[in-house]
C-alpha cells in the first residue's frame, strides 16, 4: 500500500505475487508433499504475508532496461520462518564491437551473482 501511495520505494517495480505468502511459517517444517506449501505459525497471531520481496528499477533515461523474468519463492528451504524469494531478469546489453558482420540481432546472457547495492 505504501508503495502504491508513493510513500516508499518510488519508481521501483515488482513482479506479480503468484506464490504463497513467504512469512510466518513454522521454522524447520517442510512443505506439504501434496500441495508444496509450508504451514503458517498460528501461535504468533499474525496474518501470513509477503515480507520477502524483490524490487527493482532501472536508471532513468538509461538505454539499459531490466525486464522481469521469473519471480518465485522457495518453500523447500525451511530453516527459518521466512521462505526465500528469487527473481530472474532480462536486459539488453550494448556491444561496442561486432562479432559477426551480418548479424541482425544477437542476444548475450550474463549471470550476475553476489551483487550488493549501497546508497540507494
TIMI-2910 file (N, C-alpha, C, CB; in pm, 1 decimal, decimal comma, always signed):
<rs>
+----------+----------+----------+----------+----------+----------+----------+----------+----------+----------+----------+----------+------+
!      n_x !      n_y !      n_z !     ca_x !     ca_y !     ca_z !      c_x !      c_y !      c_z !     cb_x !     cb_y !     cb_z ! resn !
+----------+----------+----------+----------+----------+----------+----------+----------+----------+----------+----------+----------+------+
!    +80,9 !   -119,4 !     +0,0 !     +0,0 !     +0,0 !     +0,0 !    +85,7 !   +126,5 !     +0,0 !    -92,3 !     -0,6 !   +119,3 !  Unk !
!   +190,9 !   +128,1 !    +84,3 !   +273,8 !   +249,3 !    +88,7 !   +345,2 !   +274,0 !    -43,6 !   +376,4 !   +239,1 !   +201,3 !  Unk !
!   +380,4 !   +167,5 !   -114,3 !   +442,7 !   +185,2 !   -245,3 !   +340,9 !   +241,1 !   -344,2 !   +500,7 !    +51,3 !   -297,1 !  Unk !
!   +220,5 !   +186,8 !   -343,1 !   +115,5 !   +235,4 !   -433,4 !    +80,8 !   +381,3 !   -404,0 !    -10,5 !   +147,8 !   -421,2 !  Unk !
!    +89,5 !   +421,8 !   -278,3 !    +60,5 !   +559,5 !   -240,2 !   +178,6 !   +653,9 !   -262,3 !    +18,9 !   +564,3 !    -95,8 !  Unk !
!   +291,6 !   +601,0 !   -309,7 !   +408,4 !   +683,9 !   -335,4 !   +483,6 !   +724,9 !   -210,9 !   +367,8 !   +805,0 !   -408,8 !  Unk !
!   +463,3 !   +653,9 !    -99,6 !   +528,1 !   +689,5 !    +26,1 !   +662,1 !   +618,9 !    +46,5 !   +436,4 !   +657,4 !   +141,0 !  Unk !
!   +688,9 !   +514,0 !    -29,9 !   +815,1 !   +440,0 !    -18,2 !   +843,6 !   +367,5 !   -149,2 !   +809,9 !   +339,0 !   +100,3 !  Unk !
!   +970,5 !   +340,2 !   -174,2 !  +1013,3 !   +263,8 !   -291,2 !   +962,3 !   +324,8 !   -422,0 !   +965,4 !   +120,0 !   -279,4 !  Unk !
!   +966,6 !   +456,8 !   -431,1 !   +920,5 !   +525,1 !   -551,9 !  +1001,5 !   +479,9 !   -673,1 !   +930,5 !   +678,0 !   -534,9 !  Unk !
!   +933,9 !   +458,8 !   -782,5 !   +992,8 !   +417,8 !   -910,3 !  +1048,8 !   +275,9 !   -909,9 !  +1101,8 !   +513,1 !   -947,7 !  Unk !
!  +1025,5 !   +200,6 !   -804,5 !  +1065,4 !    +60,1 !   -804,2 !   +948,8 !    -23,3 !   -854,9 !  +1109,5 !    +13,8 !   -661,8 !  Unk !
!   +981,6 !   -136,4 !   -912,9 !   +878,7 !   -227,3 !   -962,4 !   +894,8 !   -363,4 !   -896,2 !   +885,9 !   -240,3 !  -1116,5 !  Unk !
!   +790,7 !   -443,1 !   -908,6 !   +791,8 !   -578,2 !   -853,3 !   +712,5 !   -668,4 !   -946,5 !   +732,9 !   -581,3 !   -708,4 !  Unk !
!   +757,2 !   -792,1 !   -957,9 !   +683,4 !   -888,8 !  -1037,8 !   +554,2 !   -927,7 !   -969,1 !   +768,2 !  -1012,4 !  -1064,1 !  Unk !
!   +466,7 !   -998,5 !  -1037,8 !   +339,4 !  -1040,7 !   -977,5 !   +362,5 !  -1143,1 !   -866,8 !   +245,9 !  -1099,6 !  -1084,8 !  Unk !
!   +284,9 !  -1130,7 !   -760,1 !   +295,2 !  -1223,9 !   -647,3 !   +210,9 !  -1347,1 !   -677,0 !   +249,4 !  -1156,6 !   -513,9 !  Unk !
!   +266,0 !  -1435,7 !   -758,7 !   +195,6 !  -1558,4 !   -796,1 !   +240,8 !  -1676,5 !   -711,8 !   +217,3 !  -1588,9 !   -943,6 !  Unk !
!   +283,2 !  -1648,2 !   -590,4 !   +324,8 !  -1753,4 !   -497,9 !   +266,3 !  -1723,2 !   -360,5 !   +480,5 !  -1764,6 !   -491,0 !  Unk !
!   +263,4 !  -1824,9 !   -276,1 !   +202,6 !  -1812,0 !   -142,5 !   +282,3 !  -1713,8 !    -56,2 !   +195,0 !  -1950,5 !    -72,6 !  Unk !
!   +218,6 !  -1654,0 !    +45,6 !   +291,1 !  -1565,6 !   +137,0 !   +416,7 !  -1634,3 !   +191,7 !   +199,7 !  -1522,1 !   +253,1 !  Unk !
!   +520,8 !  -1554,3 !   +212,5 !   +651,3 !  -1608,9 !   +248,4 !   +687,1 !  -1593,4 !   +395,7 !   +756,1 !  -1543,8 !   +165,9 !  Unk !
!   +596,6 !  -1543,0 !   +477,3 !   +631,2 !  -1518,1 !   +616,8 !   +530,5 !  -1577,0 !   +713,6 !   +643,5 !  -1370,9 !   +640,9 !  Unk !
!   +584,0 !  -1606,9 !   +822,3 !   +526,6 !  -1661,4 !   +944,4 !   +501,9 !  -1810,9 !   +932,4 !   +397,1 !  -1589,8 !   +978,2 !  Unk !
!   +601,0 !  -1877,7 !   +873,9 !   +599,0 !  -2023,6 !   +868,6 !   +650,5 !  -2081,2 !  +1000,1 !   +683,6 !  -2075,3 !   +750,2 !  Unk !
!   +632,0 !  -2208,1 !  +1016,4 !   +687,3 !  -2279,3 !  +1131,3 !   +829,5 !  -2320,2 !  +1092,7 !   +598,5 !  -2405,2 !  +1171,6 !  Unk !
!   +932,0 !  -2264,4 !  +1160,4 !  +1070,2 !  -2295,7 !  +1123,6 !  +1097,2 !  -2446,1 !  +1127,7 !  +1167,0 !  -2223,0 !  +1216,6 !  Unk !
!  +1165,1 !  -2493,8 !  +1025,6 !  +1202,7 !  -2634,3 !  +1019,9 !  +1096,2 !  -2726,9 !   +964,0 !  +1238,9 !  -2679,8 !  +1154,3 !  Unk !
!   +973,8 !  -2677,6 !   +948,7 !   +867,2 !  -2762,9 !   +894,9 !   +869,2 !  -2756,8 !   +742,6 !   +728,0 !  -2719,5 !   +949,4 !  Unk !
!   +890,5 !  -2871,0 !   +678,5 !   +898,1 !  -2871,6 !   +531,9 !   +760,9 !  -2851,7 !   +468,2 !   +959,4 !  -3002,7 !   +482,6 !  Unk !
!   +758,7 !  -2826,6 !   +338,6 !   +631,0 !  -2809,4 !   +268,2 !   +550,4 !  -2939,3 !   +266,7 !   +655,4 !  -2761,4 !   +124,2 !  Unk !
!   +421,1 !  -2924,2 !   +256,9 !   +331,2 !  -3038,3 !   +243,3 !   +364,7 !  -3109,3 !   +111,6 !   +180,0 !  -2993,1 !   +247,3 !  Unk !
!   +383,0 !  -3241,7 !   +113,8 !   +419,5 !  -3311,4 !    -10,2 !   +314,7 !  -3300,9 !   -120,4 !   +444,6 !  -3455,9 !    +19,3 !  Unk !
!   +188,7 !  -3285,1 !    -84,3 !    +82,6 !  -3278,2 !   -186,4 !    +67,0 !  -3138,6 !   -245,0 !    -50,0 !  -3322,9 !   -127,0 !  Unk !
!    +71,3 !  -3036,8 !   -160,6 !    +47,7 !  -2900,0 !   -209,1 !   +176,2 !  -2823,9 !   -237,8 !    -33,8 !  -2823,1 !   -108,2 !  Unk !
!   +287,4 !  -2863,3 !   -175,8 !   +412,7 !  -2790,4 !   -190,5 !   +418,8 !  -2664,6 !   -105,7 !   +433,8 !  -2754,6 !   -334,0 !  Unk !
!   +319,4 !  -2644,6 !    -17,8 !   +312,5 !  -2524,1 !    +64,6 !   +355,6 !  -2553,5 !   +207,5 !   +170,7 !  -2466,1 !    +63,3 !  Unk !
!   +414,2 !  -2454,4 !   +272,1 !   +451,8 !  -2466,1 !   +413,1 !   +337,3 !  -2418,1 !   +500,5 !   +580,5 !  -2385,5 !   +443,3 !  Unk !
!   +328,2 !  -2474,5 !   +620,7 !   +226,7 !  -2430,6 !   +717,2 !   +264,5 !  -2297,5 !   +780,3 !   +207,4 !  -2536,2 !   +826,2 !  Unk !
!   +165,9 !  -2228,8 !   +833,8 !   +187,7 !  -2099,8 !   +898,7 !   +173,1 !  -2116,1 !  +1049,1 !    +88,8 !  -1993,1 !   +845,4 !  Unk !
!   +249,4 !  -2038,1 !  +1123,5 !   +251,4 !  -2046,0 !  +1268,9 !   +135,0 !  -1965,8 !  +1326,6 !   +386,0 !  -1994,6 !  +1324,8 !  Unk !
!    +32,8 !  -2034,8 !  +1370,9 !    -87,1 !  -1968,4 !  +1423,8 !    -64,8 !  -1912,4 !  +1564,4 !   -204,3 !  -2066,2 !  +1425,5 !  Unk !
!    +38,3 !  -1960,0 !  +1635,0 !    +63,9 !  -1912,0 !  +1771,6 !   +107,0 !  -1765,7 !  +1774,0 !   +171,0 !  -1997,8 !  +1838,1 !  Unk !
!   +162,5 !  -1716,4 !  +1666,9 !   +211,9 !  -1577,9 !  +1663,0 !   +100,4 !  -1477,0 !  +1640,1 !   +316,6 !  -1562,9 !  +1554,2 !  Unk !
!    -17,3 !  -1524,6 !  +1604,0 !   -133,5 !  -1438,1 !  +1580,8 !   -104,6 !  -1329,7 !  +1477,2 !   -177,6 !  -1373,4 !  +1711,6 !  Unk !
!    -29,1 !  -1366,4 !  +1374,5 !     -1,7 !  -1273,5 !  +1265,0 !    -57,2 !  -1332,2 !  +1136,2 !   +150,9 !  -1245,0 !  +1251,7 !  Unk !
!   -101,2 !  -1245,7 !  +1050,3 !   -154,0 !  -1288,3 !   +921,7 !    -36,1 !  -1322,9 !   +830,6 !   -244,4 !  -1177,4 !   +858,0 !  Unk !
!    -37,9 !  -1437,8 !   +761,8 !    +69,2 !  -1467,2 !   +665,5 !    +81,2 !  -1353,1 !   +564,7 !    +42,2 !  -1601,9 !   +592,1 !  Unk !
!   +205,4 !  -1319,8 !   +528,9 !   +223,8 !  -1205,8 !   +439,9 !   +347,2 !  -1224,5 !   +351,5 !   +236,0 !  -1076,4 !   +521,1 !  Unk !
!   +357,9 !  -1136,9 !   +253,1 !   +471,1 !  -1136,4 !   +161,3 !   +571,9 !  -1033,7 !   +211,4 !   +425,9 !  -1104,6 !    +14,6 !  Unk !
!   +652,8 !  -1071,2 !   +310,5 !   +751,4 !   -976,7 !   +363,8 !   +883,6 !   -984,3 !   +290,0 !   +774,1 !  -1002,3 !   +511,2 !  Unk !
!   +905,8 !  -1089,6 !   +216,2 !  +1029,7 !  -1108,8 !   +142,5 !  +1002,1 !  -1077,6 !     -3,8 !  +1085,2 !  -1254,1 !   +160,3 !  Unk !
!  +1065,5 !   -973,3 !    -54,8 !  +1031,8 !   -924,2 !   -187,7 !  +1157,5 !   -893,3 !   -267,3 !   +943,6 !   -799,9 !   -178,1 !  Unk !
!  +1142,3 !   -885,4 !   -398,4 !  +1248,4 !   -837,3 !   -486,8 !  +1190,3 !   -719,3 !   -562,5 !  +1300,5 !   -950,5 !   -585,2 !  Unk !
!  +1244,3 !   -601,8 !   -535,1 !  +1204,2 !   -479,1 !   -604,3 !  +1320,1 !   -436,3 !   -693,3 !  +1165,0 !   -364,9 !   -502,7 !  Unk !
!  +1289,1 !   -376,5 !   -806,4 !  +1395,7 !   -330,8 !   -894,7 !  +1355,6 !   -203,0 !   -963,4 !  +1430,4 !   -437,2 !   -997,7 !  Unk !
!  +1457,1 !   -136,5 !  -1016,5 !  +1434,3 !    -19,8 !  -1100,7 !  +1552,8 !     -3,3 !  -1193,0 !  +1412,1 !   +108,0 !  -1015,8 !  Unk !
!  +1527,8 !    +58,6 !  -1304,1 !  +1633,7 !    +89,2 !  -1399,9 !  +1669,3 !   +236,1 !  -1384,5 !  +1590,0 !    +56,5 !  -1546,9 !  Unk !
!  +1789,6 !   +270,3 !  -1427,3 !  +1828,9 !   +410,5 !  -1419,0 !  +1744,6 !   +493,7 !  -1514,7 !  +1978,9 !   +427,2 !  -1450,5 !  Unk !
!  +1699,3 !   +611,5 !  -1470,3 !  +1619,1 !   +697,0 !  -1559,0 !  +1696,7 !   +733,2 !  -1685,3 !  +1575,9 !   +825,2 !  -1485,5 !  Unk !
!  +1628,6 !   +733,1 !  -1796,7 !  +1684,9 !   +770,2 !  -1925,7 !  +1802,7 !   +683,2 !  -1969,8 !  +1728,2 !   +912,5 !  -1921,1 !  Unk !
!  +1816,0 !   +567,5 !  -1909,8 !  +1924,9 !   +477,8 !  -1949,9 !  +1877,9 !   +388,9 !  -2064,7 !  +1973,0 !   +391,1 !  -1829,5 !  Unk !
!  +1969,5 !   +352,2 !  -2150,6 !  +1935,0 !   +262,0 !  -2259,2 !  +1919,5 !   +119,3 !  -2208,8 !  +2040,7 !   +267,9 !  -2368,7 !  Unk !
!  +1971,1 !    +92,5 !  -2091,7 !  +1962,1 !    -40,3 !  -2032,3 !  +1833,9 !    -50,0 !  -1950,1 !  +2086,6 !    -70,4 !  -1944,3 !  Unk !
!  +1747,0 !   -141,3 !  -1985,0 !  +1619,1 !   -157,6 !  -1916,5 !  +1605,7 !   -301,8 !  -1869,8 !  +1500,5 !   -118,2 !  -2009,1 !  Unk !
!  +1580,5 !   -319,7 !  -1740,6 !  +1557,2 !   -454,3 !  -1687,1 !  +1415,8 !   -498,2 !  -1717,7 !  +1582,8 !   -458,6 !  -1535,2 !  Unk !
!  +1399,7 !   -623,5 !  -1754,6 !  +1267,5 !   -682,6 !  -1775,7 !  +1254,7 !   -801,1 !  -1682,0 !  +1246,1 !   -725,8 !  -1925,2 !  Unk !
!  +1139,6 !   -811,7 !  -1618,7 !  +1118,0 !   -922,7 !  -1525,2 !  +1110,2 !  -1054,2 !  -1600,0 !   +989,9 !   -901,0 !  -1443,1 !  Unk !
!  +1175,7 !  -1153,6 !  -1546,7 !  +1164,6 !  -1290,3 !  -1596,3 !  +1074,7 !  -1366,0 !  -1500,6 !  +1305,0 !  -1359,1 !  -1609,4 !  Unk !
!  +1132,6 !  -1453,2 !  -1422,3 !  +1052,7 !  -1526,7 !  -1323,5 !  +1070,3 !  -1464,5 !  -1185,7 !  +1092,7 !  -1676,4 !  -1320,4 !  Unk !
!   +971,4 !  -1484,1 !  -1100,5 !   +969,7 !  -1431,1 !   -964,0 !   +897,2 !  -1535,2 !   -880,9 !   +899,4 !  -1287,8 !   -954,8 !  Unk !
!   +967,3 !  -1596,4 !   -786,3 !   +905,3 !  -1706,3 !   -711,8 !   +967,1 !  -1721,3 !   -573,4 !   +918,9 !  -1837,5 !   -789,3 !  Unk !
!   +903,4 !  -1803,1 !   -491,1 !   +957,9 !  -1834,7 !   -359,1 !  +1013,6 !  -1976,4 !   -360,7 !   +849,4 !  -1819,5 !   -248,5 !  Unk !
!  +1088,3 !  -2008,3 !   -256,0 !  +1148,3 !  -2141,8 !   -241,9 !  +1106,6 !  -2202,3 !   -108,6 !  +1303,7 !  -2135,0 !   -252,5 !  Unk !
!   +982,5 !  -2253,5 !    -99,6 !   +934,4 !  -2306,4 !    +28,6 !  +1010,7 !  -2429,9 !    +75,2 !   +788,0 !  -2339,6 !    +18,2 !  Unk !
!  +1085,4 !  -2495,6 !    -14,0 !  +1160,1 !  -2613,9 !    +26,7 !  +1278,1 !  -2577,9 !   +117,5 !  +1209,9 !  -2689,1 !    -96,3 !  Unk !
!  +1319,3 !  -2451,1 !   +119,7 !  +1421,0 !  -2404,8 !   +214,1 !  +1345,0 !  -2360,6 !   +338,0 !  +1510,9 !  -2287,2 !   +154,0 !  Unk !
!  +1348,6 !  -2442,0 !   +441,8 !  +1255,7 !  -2420,9 !   +554,6 !  +1325,7 !  -2404,6 !   +689,5 !  +1159,2 !  -2536,9 !   +563,1 !  Unk !
!  +1446,8 !  -2354,3 !   +693,4 !  +1518,4 !  -2338,5 !   +819,6 !  +1474,2 !  -2215,2 !   +898,1 !  +1666,5 !  -2331,0 !   +793,2 !  Unk !
!  +1395,1 !  -2129,5 !   +839,1 !  +1351,6 !  -2004,5 !   +901,3 !  +1199,7 !  -1993,4 !   +895,1 !  +1417,5 !  -1882,8 !   +832,2 !  Unk !
!  +1144,1 !  -1889,7 !   +959,3 !  +1000,6 !  -1864,5 !   +945,9 !   +968,9 !  -1785,5 !   +819,5 !   +948,5 !  -1789,6 !  +1068,0 !  Unk !
!  +1070,8 !  -1758,1 !   +740,3 !  +1055,5 !  -1694,1 !   +609,0 !  +1090,3 !  -1794,6 !   +500,5 !  +1145,4 !  -1567,2 !   +597,1 !  Unk !
!  +1024,3 !  -1785,4 !   +386,1 !  +1065,2 !  -1859,7 !   +267,0 !  +1138,5 !  -1761,3 !   +176,3 !   +941,3 !  -1925,8 !   +193,2 !  Unk !
!  +1259,2 !  -1795,9 !   +131,7 !  +1331,4 !  -1702,1 !    +44,9 !  +1263,7 !  -1686,6 !    -90,4 !  +1475,1 !  -1748,4 !    +25,2 !  Unk !
!  +1285,5 !  -1571,8 !   -150,7 !  +1232,3 !  -1545,2 !   -283,9 !  +1348,1 !  -1515,6 !   -378,0 !  +1131,0 !  -1427,2 !   -281,7 !  Unk !
!  +1323,5 !  -1532,5 !   -506,6 !  +1425,9 !  -1503,8 !   -605,7 !  +1362,5 !  -1451,2 !   -732,5 !  +1509,3 !  -1628,2 !   -635,4 !  Unk !
!  +1442,6 !  -1385,3 !   -812,2 !  +1393,3 !  -1329,2 !   -938,2 !  +1500,1 !  -1344,2 !  -1045,2 !  +1353,5 !  -1180,2 !   -921,4 !  Unk !
!  +1455,3 !  -1357,1 !  -1168,1 !  +1543,5 !  -1359,1 !  -1284,0 !  +1502,1 !  -1243,3 !  -1373,4 !  +1536,7 !  -1496,6 !  -1360,6 !  Unk !
!  +1600,9 !  -1169,1 !  -1421,0 !  +1574,6 !  -1053,1 !  -1505,2 !  +1639,9 !  -1069,9 !  -1641,4 !  +1624,7 !   -925,3 !  -1437,8 !  Unk !
!  +1585,5 !  -1000,6 !  -1738,7 !  +1643,9 !   -991,8 !  -1872,5 !  +1684,8 !   -846,6 !  -1895,7 !  +1542,9 !  -1041,3 !  -1983,2 !  Unk !
!  +1794,9 !   -830,1 !  -1967,9 !  +1835,3 !   -694,6 !  -2004,7 !  +1910,3 !   -700,0 !  -2136,8 !  +1923,1 !   -629,7 !  -1893,6 !  Unk !
!  +1899,1 !   -593,6 !  -2212,2 !  +1974,9 !   -580,0 !  -2335,7 !  +2111,7 !   -524,0 !  -2301,2 !  +1901,0 !   -488,8 !  -2438,4 !  Unk !
!  +2211,8 !   -574,3 !  -2368,4 !  +2348,2 !   -528,2 !  -2344,3 !  +2402,3 !   -468,9 !  -2473,8 !  +2439,5 !   -644,5 !  -2293,2 !  Unk !
!  +2448,8 !   -346,7 !  -2467,1 !  +2506,8 !   -281,2 !  -2584,6 !  +2649,7 !   -330,8 !  -2600,7 !  +2502,5 !   -124,8 !  -2571,2 !  Unk !
!  +2686,2 !   -366,7 !  -2723,0 !  +2822,6 !   -411,6 !  -2750,5 !  +2895,5 !   -302,0 !  -2827,4 !  +2822,9 !   -545,7 !  -2830,5 !  Unk !
!  +3016,2 !   -273,2 !  -2788,1 !  +3093,4 !   -173,0 !  -2863,4 !  +3169,3 !   -234,1 !  -2980,0 !  +3191,2 !   -102,3 !  -2771,3 !  Unk !
!  +3148,1 !   -362,1 !  -3009,9 !  +3220,9 !   -428,7 !  -3116,6 !  +3128,5 !   -525,4 !  -3189,7 !  +3343,9 !   -502,7 !  -3060,8 !  Unk !
!  +3174,1 !   -575,8 !  -3304,2 !  +3096,5 !   -671,1 !  -3383,3 !  +3164,3 !   -807,3 !  -3379,2 !  +3080,9 !   -622,1 !  -3529,5 !  Unk !
!  +3085,2 !   -909,1 !  -3351,5 !  +3137,9 !  -1045,1 !  -3356,8 !  +3114,6 !  -1102,3 !  -3496,3 !  +3071,6 !  -1135,0 !  -3248,3 !  Unk !
!  +2995,9 !  -1079,1 !  -3550,7 !  +2960,7 !  -1126,6 !  -3683,9 !  +2916,5 !  -1005,5 !  -3766,1 !  +2847,9 !  -1236,5 !  -3678,0 !  Unk !
!  +2972,5 !   -988,9 !  -3882,4 !  +2940,7 !   -871,6 !  -3963,3 !  +2796,4 !   -866,7 !  -4009,3 !  +3029,9 !   -867,2 !  -4082,3 !  Unk !
!  +2733,5 !   -978,7 !  -4040,4 !  +2597,9 !   -979,4 !  -4095,1 !  +2490,7 !  -1014,4 !  -3991,3 !  +2590,4 !  -1077,0 !  -4209,5 !  Unk !
!  +2523,4 !  -1011,5 !  -3866,0 !  +2425,4 !  -1046,3 !  -3763,3 !  +2328,0 !   -930,5 !  -3745,1 !  +2495,5 !  -1080,9 !  -3628,9 !  Unk !
!  +2198,8 !   -957,9 !  -3757,8 !  +2099,5 !   -852,0 !  -3738,7 !  +2067,9 !   -833,5 !  -3589,8 !  +1970,4 !   -884,6 !  -3817,2 !  Unk !
!  +2068,7 !   -941,7 !  -3514,1 !  +2042,3 !   -930,9 !  -3369,8 !  +2107,6 !  -1048,7 !  -3299,5 !  +1888,5 !   -926,8 !  -3339,8 !  Unk !
!  +2176,0 !  -1021,4 !  -3194,7 !  +2236,6 !  -1125,5 !  -3111,0 !  +2194,6 !  -1101,1 !  -2967,0 !  +2393,0 !  -1126,5 !  -3124,4 !  Unk !
!  +2179,7 !  -1209,3 !  -2893,0 !  +2147,6 !  -1197,5 !  -2751,1 !  +2262,8 !  -1253,3 !  -2669,9 !  +2015,4 !  -1271,0 !  -2717,0 !  Unk !
!  +2295,3 !  -1184,8 !  -2562,2 !  +2400,8 !  -1228,0 !  -2471,8 !  +2337,4 !  -1251,7 !  -2335,5 !  +2516,7 !  -1122,7 !  -2463,6 !  Unk !
!  +2369,5 !  -1363,2 !  -2273,9 !  +2318,3 !  -1392,3 !  -2140,6 !  +2432,7 !  -1379,0 !  -2041,4 !  +2254,7 !  -1534,5 !  -2133,9 !  Unk !
!  +2409,4 !  -1302,6 !  -1937,3 !  +2510,7 !  -1277,8 !  -1835,5 !  +2452,7 !  -1320,2 !  -1700,8 !  +2555,1 !  -1126,9 !  -1833,9 !  Unk !
!  +2527,8 !  -1399,7 !  -1628,1 !  +2483,4 !  -1439,9 !  -1494,4 !  +2556,2 !  -1352,9 !  -1393,2 !  +2510,5 !  -1592,7 !  -1467,8 !  Unk !
!  +2480,2 !  -1283,1 !  -1311,4 !  +2535,3 !  -1198,2 !  -1206,8 !  +2509,6 !  -1263,9 !  -1073,0 !  +2474,3 !  -1056,0 !  -1211,3 !  Unk !
!  +2608,6 !  -1263,0 !   -985,6 !  +2589,1 !  -1320,1 !   -852,7 !  +2663,2 !  -1236,3 !   -750,8 !  +2636,9 !  -1466,9 !   -847,5 !  Unk !
!  +2622,0 !  -1249,3 !   -627,7 !  +2681,7 !  -1176,6 !   -514,8 !  +2681,5 !  -1024,7 !   -536,9 !  +2825,1 !  -1225,0 !   -491,6 !  Unk !
!  +2570,8 !   -975,4 !   -584,6 !  +2557,8 !   -831,0 !   -605,1 !  +2522,9 !   -762,1 !   -474,2 !  +2450,9 !   -800,4 !   -711,8 !  Unk !
!  +2574,0 !   -645,1 !   -456,3 !  +2536,0 !   -562,9 !   -342,4 !  +2509,1 !   -421,3 !   -393,0 !  +2647,1 !   -563,8 !   -231,9 !  Unk !
!  +2428,1 !   -349,2 !   -320,9 !  +2397,3 !   -212,0 !   -357,6 !  +2410,1 !   -124,6 !   -233,2 !  +2254,6 !   -200,8 !   -419,7 !  Unk !
!  +2462,9 !     -7,5 !   -251,3 !  +2475,6 !    +87,4 !   -139,4 !  +2424,5 !   +221,9 !   -185,2 !  +2623,4 !    +98,5 !    -89,3 !  Unk !
!  +2383,7 !   +302,5 !    -89,3 !  +2341,9 !   +438,3 !   -117,2 !  +2216,1 !   +451,8 !   -199,4 !  +2449,0 !   +507,7 !   -184,9 !  Unk !
!  +2126,4 !   +353,2 !   -190,0 !  +2003,5 !   +360,9 !   -270,8 !  +1906,1 !   +455,8 !   -210,7 !  +1939,0 !   +225,2 !   -285,6 !  Unk !
+----------+----------+----------+----------+----------+----------+----------+----------+----------+----------+----------+----------+------+
</rs>
